[in-house]
Amino acid sequence: MEVHKEIDTRGLNCPLPILKAKKALADMASGQVLKVVATDPGSVRDFQAFARQTGNELVEQTSAGSEFTHYLRRR
């Protein structure tokens, strides 16, 4: 998967990872992929809800240790 932009939200708690992702997506073209790295365990369900509410596609979510990676495709 081609990632067009990556943001690091490690150490930030809800709602900051979502807000930063929303801001990053606003600067991206339709179809581009944003990678978000977070350490907040709540970010998993937060990004699922964010994708449902905004119409952006949550392509994939992975976790490794205490890090959670979310891939969003801009609508």
One Martini backbone bead per residue (centre of mass of N, CA, C, O) as a GRO file, in nm:
protein
   75
    1MET     BB    1   0.096   0.037   0.023
    2GLU     BB    2   0.050   0.370  -0.040
    3VAL     BB    3   0.199   0.639   0.131
    4HIS     BB    4   0.152   0.999   0.153
    5LYS     BB    5   0.113   1.021   0.474
    6GLU     BB    6   0.268   1.090   0.803
    7ILE     BB    7   0.177   1.051   1.152
    8ASP     BB    8   0.279   1.138   1.489
    9THR     BB    9   0.090   1.037   1.804
   10ARG     BB   10   0.276   0.982   2.020
   11GLY     BB   11   0.152   1.048   2.351
   12LEU     BB   12  -0.134   1.093   2.257
   13ASN     BB   13  -0.461   1.175   2.340
   14CYS     BB   14  -0.767   1.189   2.338
   15PRO     BB   15  -0.835   1.369   2.039
   16LEU     BB   16  -0.559   1.426   1.888
   17PRO     BB   17  -0.523   1.209   1.666
   18ILE     BB   18  -0.783   1.289   1.515
   19LEU     BB   19  -0.723   1.589   1.465
   20LYS     BB   20  -0.461   1.542   1.304
   21ALA     BB   21  -0.591   1.367   1.084
   22LYS     BB   22  -0.798   1.571   0.984
   23LYS     BB   23  -0.589   1.782   0.895
   24ALA     BB   24  -0.431   1.602   0.697
   25LEU     BB   25  -0.671   1.521   0.510
   26ALA     BB   26  -0.738   1.815   0.410
   27ASP     BB   27  -0.445   1.813   0.239
   28MET     BB   28  -0.566   1.585   0.066
   29ALA     BB   29  -0.635   1.369  -0.175
   30SER     BB   30  -0.829   1.171  -0.325
   31GLY     BB   31  -0.712   0.837  -0.227
   32GLN     BB   32  -0.526   0.895  -0.018
   33VAL     BB   33  -0.279   0.790   0.229
   34LEU     BB   34  -0.292   0.765   0.586
   35LYS     BB   35  -0.054   0.751   0.850
   36VAL     BB   36  -0.107   0.644   1.195
   37VAL     BB   37   0.075   0.686   1.496
   38ALA     BB   38  -0.005   0.525   1.812
   39THR     BB   39  -0.056   0.480   2.190
   40ASP     BB   40  -0.362   0.484   2.207
   41PRO     BB   41  -0.590   0.237   2.261
   42GLY     BB   42  -0.848   0.413   2.178
   43SER     BB   43  -0.780   0.459   1.870
   44VAL     BB   44  -0.914   0.219   1.743
   45ARG     BB   45  -1.216   0.309   1.789
   46ASP     BB   46  -1.187   0.603   1.698
   47PHE     BB   47  -1.118   0.542   1.392
   48GLN     BB   48  -1.373   0.386   1.331
   49ALA     BB   49  -1.569   0.621   1.389
   50PHE     BB   50  -1.441   0.834   1.205
   51ALA     BB   51  -1.488   0.685   0.938
   52ARG     BB   52  -1.796   0.664   0.957
   53GLN     BB   53  -1.851   0.983   0.990
   54THR     BB   54  -1.664   1.083   0.722
   55GLY     BB   55  -1.604   0.852   0.480
   56ASN     BB   56  -1.351   0.739   0.541
   57GLU     BB   57  -1.114   0.486   0.490
   58LEU     BB   58  -1.040   0.201   0.679
   59VAL     BB   59  -0.796  -0.007   0.578
   60GLU     BB   60  -0.602  -0.029   0.848
   61GLN     BB   61  -0.505  -0.218   1.152
   62THR     BB   62  -0.226  -0.209   1.380
   63SER     BB   63  -0.016  -0.394   1.619
   64ALA     BB   64   0.289  -0.309   1.824
   65GLY     BB   65   0.266  -0.338   2.119
   66SER     BB   66   0.211   0.011   2.199
   67GLU     BB   67   0.140   0.030   1.889
   68PHE     BB   68  -0.074   0.209   1.657
   69THR     BB   69  -0.190   0.152   1.319
   70HIS     BB   70  -0.332   0.377   1.075
   71TYR     BB   71  -0.531   0.354   0.768
   72LEU     BB   72  -0.632   0.624   0.552
   73ARG     BB   73  -0.874   0.700   0.306
   74ARG     BB   74  -0.953   0.946   0.113
   75ARG     BB   75  -1.268   1.061  -0.010
   0.00000   0.00000   0.00000
